Amino acid sequence: MKQQDLTIKITVNATAQEAFKSINSVTKWWTENLEGSSEKLGDGFTVRFGDVHVSTQKLVEVVPGKKIVWLVTDSQLNFIKDKQEWTGTKISFEIDEKDNKTTIRFTHHGLVPEIECFDACSNAWGDYISNSLRNLVNTGRGQPTPKEK
């Protein structure tokens, strides 16, 4: 049986370019705890969720208005046995505009049901993509994890 990467599709009331810009504004929908840059090819950034999750992503494919791919170059997931489980996985956003609506297809390649983090990580991604990112694109306001003090 083929492994199933986590995929979430959302449709937004925005242009492909507006969706693309929102996806790249990681601090406005995923987490405000970000170091680095997340806007152009070759950029790298690290996100932190307390001492539970730290991961570093590098933008390895950027097609304006169409596609963004992050390679997870390092991860420290302290709530599972294999703390490096995300390292080497890819996170992609494919954007398709049709009839004044835009579909964003999010896929975390390598986040499959067979790995320990799948349930917790897929639930978290579901909320960030289906709620926070969708709201950011549609209303200009997402619900990222707040900045740690």
URQUIUR-V863205 format. One line per field, one symbol per residue. ss: DSSP state (@ for helix, = for strand, . for the rest). psi: psi as a letter, one per 30 degrees, with the letter a starting at -180 (. if undefined). burial: b if it has 16 or more other ideal C-beta (glycine too) atoms within 10 Angstrom, else e. A space follows every 10 residues. Layout:
# URQUIUR-V863205
ss = ???
psi = ???
burial = ???
This chain:
# URQUIUR-V863205
ss = ....====== ==...@@@@@ @@@@.@@@.. =..===.... ...======. ..======== ===...==== =======... .........= ========.. ========== ==.....@@@ @@@@@@@@@@ @@@@@@@@@. ....=....
psi = kkkjkkkkkl klilleeeee eeefiefffd kfikkakhel kflklklkib gekklkkkjf kjjkfekkkk kjfkkjjggl ejfgefkflk kljkkjkkhg lkkkjkkjjf jlfflefeee eeeeeeeeef deeeeeeefg jailklkk.
burial = eeeebbbbeb ebebbbebbb bbbbbbbbbb bebbeeebee eebbbebbbe eebbbbbbbb ebeeeebbbb bbeebbbeeb eeeebbbebb bbbbbbbeee ebebebbbbb bbeebebbee bbeebeebbe ebbbbbbbee ebebbeeee
